[in-house]
Amino acid sequence: MIEIATGVFVKRHEELDLNLGLVVGDRECLVIDTGLNDAFAADVRKITPLPWRVVLTHNHWDHVLGTPAFLPCEIWAHENCTVDEEILLGDAKNYPELIPVDPVLVPPTHTFKNHKKFDLGGRTVELHHFGPSHTSHDVVVHVPDVDVVFAGDVVEIGAPVQFGPDATPENWPNVIEQIKRLAPAMVVPGHGTPTAEWT
Ligand SMILES: [Zn+2]
């Protein structure tokens, strides 16, 4: 876990160059994607004992298969985020050593449409849906007090962007433009090195 700003952590993975996030407030913390397996929940507990809430940037397997280890808690996602075995587990079978033997798919408990704000105690975190791009339901997470954005797979660094069956390439530049308007000092891509130089 790397602390990229005060109370804002990124778990970097050699596997898939994947990033998972954690934002810690005074009263609670927000977990951004749950990863490949149970490991991330244990990593978060090494950082903070505070109650947690999970937000899923999108439903791809490498971002969500760790969710059962966080339950019970609120699982937030965009309203178009579905639990679809084919989408979720399509590629996962190529990485049997990374995922649980019997992966459990956990649907979101709470959804939003365009914008949602959480008060973690002493700091707020904002969820945005800027329209479809990598998927129909990408969530961008903004931590305004430290100017950090978790972009999910809308931004990948060091690898080509991925086009799944529900990607919308024609709207992608618009989504990037709206992320730029947040003026982040640091962008955490779904895969690749967090950086200020992301465009
Ligand atoms: Zn993805």
Residues whose N, C-alpha, C, O or C-beta is under 5 A from the ligand:
A	BS01	ZN	H60 D153
